[in-house]
Every structure is written in structure tokens, then in C-alpha cells.
Amino acid sequence: MDVAVAVILLLFASFVALGVVAAVKTARAVKRGVERTSIEARRVVEDTGLKARRYSRPGPAGKLAELRLALRTSVTSTGEALEGQAAVDPSLSEAVALLSRLRSHARELDAELRLLEREPDRARIAARIGELEERTRRITHSADSLRWAAQDRARRFADDDLAALGRDIDLEAGALRHWAPAALPEPGPGPAPEPRIQPGARRERTSEPGAGQPPKAL
């Protein structure tokens, strides 16, 4: 009896532990989903604001918004392209690592640009525009190079796979159009066939004179 109670308690504790683990995993997954959604929503709002300031603020302030928008668009697009293809192409792991390092520089530059947007001294902003524009150009050029290389690689693999598929289909189509008559079975060993007697020969043999009559006595 004590053993049965212990087994029941052990099973109950196992079920409770599994339920707790499942609940924790579900909560973490929901939290990650909410965080991802909030990050995407915040990015959309910021990009929309940058587009508005790009055209509504003339001079250095509008130029800062333009640089931030170009920087965020290039790095984000490259990240989506590389991370989407890295799941099926492990060779892109090094490119993903390089993009992670490039993102650090992009975040630092974006923070500087954001601070300069609040700078009241227009002359100071104008003095730094050339340097900031060059740094933005270098980062976006590197990000674009990674993205374009990944796109070219994916297109090349797709073209090679399509060409190989076309060759296989041509071979299969040729095999389907090639047909030959079925070979007749070879005669196997067996008893020799009996000689066939022609009906005319049998009639000639029975019509001879004296055929079928007993011989006469001398």
C-alpha cells in the first residue's frame, strides 16, 4: 500500500513539474513575441517620424533625419536578408557575424545623430554633417555589399538547381517517349509435337482398292 501511494505521489509531482515547465516556456515565448512586436512597432513609428522630419525640416536638421533613415533602412534590410537565408545556407554564418559587428557601429552613429537632432546650435551641426555623412556612407555601403552578395548567391543556387531540374526532366521525358515491342517468350523444353496428318492423305489411303477387305482363298 505504501509503495502504491509513493508511486502516485511521484507521478503527481512529475505532472506538476511538467506543467510548470510548460507554463514557463509558454510565458517566455509570449514575452519574446510581445517584445518583438513592440520593437517592430517602435521602429515603424521612428522611421515614419524620420521621413516626416526629412522633408519638413530644411537644412542640417533635415539632413540628420535623412542620414538616420538611410542608415536604419540599409542595416535592417541586410539583417532580414541574411538571417532569412542563413537558416538554409550555413555558409552565411560568417556574414551574419560581420553584420553583427557592423550593427554596433550603426547603433553608435545613430545615437550621435539622435543627439545632434536636439542640438540648438545649427553651426555645430553643419560643421559635423560632412563627417557624419561619410561614416553613414561607409556603413551603408558595407551593409549593402553583404545584402547584394547574399542575394546573388541565392539567385545563383536557384539558377543551378533549376538547370539541374531541367536536365532531369528532359531525360525523364525522353525515357517516357522511348518504347519497344515486348520480346516474345523463348520456347522451353518439352515433349516433341506429334506429326500432323493432312486430311487429304487419309482419304487417299482409305480409297485404295482392297483396303479393309480380307484376302481371297486360292
Protein Blocks (a to p, Z undefined) as FASTA:
>chain_A
ZZmmmmmmmmmmmmmmmmmmmmmmmmmmmmmmmmmmmmmmmmmmmmmmmmmmmmmpgcjl
lmmmmmmmmmmmmmmmmmmmmmmmmmmmmklmmmmmmmmmmmmmmmmmmmmmmmmmmpmb
lklmmmmmmmmmmmmmmmmmmmmmmmmmmmmmmmmmmmmmmmmmmmmmmmmmmmmmpccd
dddddddddddddddddfklmmmmmmpghihiacddZZ
